[in-house]
Amino acid sequence: MSRDGDTMRLIEREQKWRDKLGVPTAAGGVLYLLGGVTIFGAVAGRPVVGVLQALQPALDGKASTPVSPRTAGVRYLSHHGLSFIVGSLLQAVGLAVLTITLIFLINATRARVPGVLRVARVLVPVGGAGAALLAIVHAVVEEIHTHDFIAGHNHTTKAIENTITYGAVNVTIAILELFTLLALVVGMVLTVLAVARAGLIPRWMRIVGIVAAVIFLPIFAASYELDVVPAAFMAFVGILIMGKLPGGDPPAWAAGEAVPWPTTGGLMSAGAGAGAEGNGVVEGSGRGSKRKRAGRR
């Protein structure tokens, strides 16, 4: 009776959180995608310096030029700094909501499978909160540096490298972003796998979640069109938390315990067992008929 009472309290507590998190989680996916669209819209018109343009000073026998070929691109970034900040802010909000939702899923999984996701309990909040904060800081710092560069008189390539590309602040932010995003990716992958194993999300959502986590890696930072995958994952999880997923809630939510999805091998074994049971009835009837016919003889 006590166990049933604990289970009911768990389900009621989770339902209260689901009522609070469902809509924000889905909205977080929309905000994350909108942030990516905003940044992409600003980047799309940026002047691109080709290889020949970059090498032209060297081809002309000049060690450096008063105005670097990259100055036009830096000026463009400075004039569109607000778009980058707004886009980064929207994506930071999406990351913050995703982090809270992943923590909720971690707690729900640990309530059904005690002892799991110990590492993810640390990686997800540290990585998610750090990545969200650094996304805003990076955009603001970049806007300050580009503005200072354009407002100054030194527009050489060396000045660009010192203030924007290889400056101490930029390198520090880049390193911190790398570690926080790696923490978020590893923690998210571990969480998605464990949550799916406990039966709290469908298996197809596990695949989307893993792909979404991988896209957070810095190597995909400039591929803004891929932001649709993390946004879709957040939207799907939000719909699931709201209880609006087609087909209804996975059974583990109402059971208050892990209800793993049957594996392909398990389904095949169950089907074979059912087939054997059916064959047994038919064959038994046949043997009985033969025995009756033999008796009549």
Helices and strands as residue ranges (DSSP letters): H 2-44, H 51-59, H 71-79, H 81-112, H 120-151, H 157-160, I 161-165, H 168-197, H 203-215, G 218-220, G 224-227, H 228-241, H 251-255, H 264-296
